[in-house]
Amino acid sequence: MLPNKGTSRKRWSSLNWPSASTRLPKGVSFLYGLYRDGRKGGILADDMGLGKTIQVISFLSGMYDNELIKHTLLIMPTSLITNWIKEFSRWTPGMRVKEFHGASKAERTRSLEKVQRRSGVVITTYNMLLNNWQQLSSYQGKEFCWDYVILDEAHKIKNTSSKTAKSASAIPSKNRVLLTGTPVQNNLREMWALFDFACQGTLLGTGKTFKTEYENPITRAREKDATPGEKALGSRMSDNLMAIIKPYFLRRTKAEVQRNELCEKEKLLSSENAVDSGKLAFLVALLERLREEERILNNRGFKVLRLDGTITQITERERLISLFQKDRSYSVFLLTTQVGGVGITLTRDEDLLRNECFHFQI
């Protein structure tokens, strides 16, 4: 359940997670945490193949179901539109999703205005953004502010002086989310550009300030002729920078996820082994009790047949069953309920007595 922020009246949607479900909720929780804590945006930078698309769709589904947002603009390369539409249709078939894309301006405008007038998601491309950012920023002659602007392949705005970055920055939005599979820490200037867009200039200061306080000392510390003092300063500023961006940034590599999944499997196997050990102890006790019951019956003159888990061959099972059915001298058929695997049909019309884990056919 999503925490209530004053406007939520519906339950957080419960999606049927795909097979990679163990890696998805963390991303969804991260995105909601940004919203809950009043942060203006963040970066989801999981490796390609770890489900960023489905995480975003799941997050949006919950936000719309709880009526926390109404309007989302998704910007992406043209090549990704088909996959996003397919995943929206698969996981949230009831959500209004429209494309602002294609040759027909009239059709694009109808799709855009339908979402702006009511609610939903508009999917567009970086190419469309370049020439249509003003239309995407207005409705009926007034400025239109999106609840979320989400950029897939967000490294396309890493150059703040590019027309793409300027066009994206011009669109009014309450919250921004960037999706990228490229490590953003490798280039400090590009990292600043992405966080500056996502957090709308509130996190790392101006480019000039960032360069002076972080980029210069960190870069200098990496050089071969850096002094011990410069290395210490660079290390300290690097740690400070990572601490600042941590709440706004989630990155998991495939190797990390695989290690975590392996650990989970090992824990599960360990638990199963413990259960198996318990089952083994129970089986030993069961067989000892079965042997004791058989001894008592034999001492009292009953002719006994026994079928338990030690009989694994189907032909032997059938032989014993047939022998009991045909040879009236056998008055007791002692068997466990867990002989399993093949059904047992006994047609002799004497009483069947059940005693915990044992069946006694008399």
WOLIN-V797162 format. One record per residue. RES is the residue in three letters. NEAR is the number of other C-alpha atoms within 10 Angstrom. Layout:
RES&NEAR + RES&NEAR
//
This chain:
MET&10 + LEU&16 + PRO&10 + ASN&12 + LYS&11 + GLY&7 + THR&10 + SER&17 + ARG&12 + LYS&16 + ARG&13 + TRP&18 + SER&18 + SER&10 + LEU&11 + ASN&9 + TRP&14 + PRO&11 + SER&8 + ALA&9 + SER&12 + THR&13 + ARG&18 + LEU&19 + PRO&14 + LYS&13 + GLY&24 + VAL&20 + SER&15 + PHE&20 + LEU&24 + TYR&19 + GLY&16 + LEU&19 + TYR&18 + ARG&14 + ASP&9 + GLY&10 + ARG&20 + LYS&21 + GLY&25 + GLY&28 + ILE&27 + LEU&25 + ALA&23 + ASP&22 + ASP&18 + MET&14 + GLY&10 + LEU&19 + GLY&16 + LYS&22 + THR&16 + ILE&20 + GLN&23 + VAL&19 + ILE&17 + SER&23 + PHE&19 + LEU&25 + SER&22 + GLY&22 + MET&21 + TYR&20 + ASP&17 + ASN&20 + GLU&15 + LEU&18 + ILE&19 + LYS&19 + HIS&20 + THR&25 + LEU&25 + LEU&20 + ILE&25 + MET&22 + PRO&16 + THR&14 + SER&9 + LEU&13 + ILE&17 + THR&9 + ASN&11 + TRP&18 + ILE&14 + LYS&12 + GLU&14 + PHE&21 + SER&14 + ARG&11 + TRP&17 + THR&17 + PRO&11 + GLY&10 + MET&16 + ARG&15 + VAL&22 + LYS&20 + GLU&20 + PHE&25 + HIS&21 + GLY&11 + ALA&8 + SER&9 + LYS&11 + ALA&9 + GLU&13 + ARG&17 + THR&15 + ARG&14 + SER&19 + LEU&25 + GLU&18 + LYS&14 + VAL&19 + GLN&22 + ARG&12 + ARG&10 + SER&17 + GLY&20 + VAL&24 + VAL&25 + ILE&21 + THR&24 + THR&21 + TYR&23 + ASN&14 + MET&17 + LEU&22 + LEU&15 + ASN&13 + ASN&13 + TRP&18 + GLN&15 + GLN&17 + LEU&25 + SER&17 + SER&17 + TYR&15 + GLN&10 + GLY&8 + LYS&8 + GLU&14 + PHE&18 + CYS&19 + TRP&22 + ASP&17 + TYR&22 + VAL&25 + ILE&25 + LEU&25 + ASP&21 + GLU&18 + ALA&23 + HIS&20 + LYS&17 + ILE&23 + LYS&21 + ASN&15 + THR&19 + SER&10 + SER&11 + LYS&14 + THR&19 + ALA&22 + LYS&16 + SER&17 + ALA&19 + SER&18 + ALA&12 + ILE&20 + PRO&18 + SER&20 + LYS&15 + ASN&22 + ARG&25 + VAL&25 + LEU&23 + LEU&20 + THR&20 + GLY&20 + THR&15 + PRO&15 + VAL&21 + GLN&11 + ASN&9 + ASN&12 + LEU&17 + ARG&18 + GLU&17 + MET&15 + TRP&24 + ALA&22 + LEU&26 + PHE&26 + ASP&22 + PHE&24 + ALA&26 + CYS&20 + GLN&18 + GLY&16 + THR&13 + LEU&17 + LEU&19 + GLY&15 + THR&13 + GLY&15 + LYS&9 + THR&11 + PHE&16 + LYS&17 + THR&11 + GLU&15 + TYR&20 + GLU&21 + ASN&14 + PRO&21 + ILE&24 + THR&17 + ARG&16 + ALA&20 + ARG&13 + GLU&11 + LYS&8 + ASP&10 + ALA&15 + THR&12 + PRO&10 + GLY&10 + GLU&18 + LYS&20 + ALA&15 + LEU&17 + GLY&23 + SER&16 + ARG&14 + MET&18 + SER&18 + ASP&12 + ASN&12 + LEU&17 + MET&12 + ALA&11 + ILE&13 + ILE&15 + LYS&12 + PRO&15 + TYR&22 + PHE&20 + LEU&16 + ARG&18 + ARG&17 + THR&16 + LYS&14 + ALA&10 + GLU&11 + VAL&16 + GLN&12 + ARG&12 + ASN&14 + GLU&14 + LEU&12 + CYS&12 + GLU&13 + LYS&12 + GLU&12 + LYS&12 + LEU&12 + LEU&13 + SER&12 + SER&12 + GLU&12 + ASN&12 + ALA&12 + VAL&12 + ASP&13 + SER&12 + GLY&11 + LYS&12 + LEU&12 + ALA&11 + PHE&12 + LEU&13 + VAL&11 + ALA&12 + LEU&16 + LEU&15 + GLU&12 + ARG&13 + LEU&18 + ARG&14 + GLU&12 + GLU&13 + GLU&20 + ARG&13 + ILE&11 + LEU&15 + ASN&13 + ASN&9 + ARG&9 + GLY&9 + PHE&16 + LYS&15 + VAL&19 + LEU&17 + ARG&18 + LEU&18 + ASP&18 + GLY&13 + THR&8 + ILE&12 + THR&13 + GLN&8 + ILE&10 + THR&10 + GLU&12 + ARG&18 + GLU&13 + ARG&11 + LEU&14 + ILE&18 + SER&13 + LEU&14 + PHE&22 + GLN&15 + LYS&10 + ASP&9 + ARG&11 + SER&11 + TYR&16 + SER&17 + VAL&20 + PHE&20 + LEU&20 + LEU&18 + THR&20 + THR&14 + GLN&10 + VAL&16 + GLY&11 + GLY&8 + VAL&9 + GLY&7 + ILE&11 + THR&9 + LEU&13 + THR&8 + ARG&13 + ASP&8 + GLU&10 + ASP&9 + LEU&13 + LEU&11 + ARG&12 + ASN&10 + GLU&8 + CYS&11 + PHE&18 + HIS&17 + PHE&17 + GLN&21 + ILE&16
//
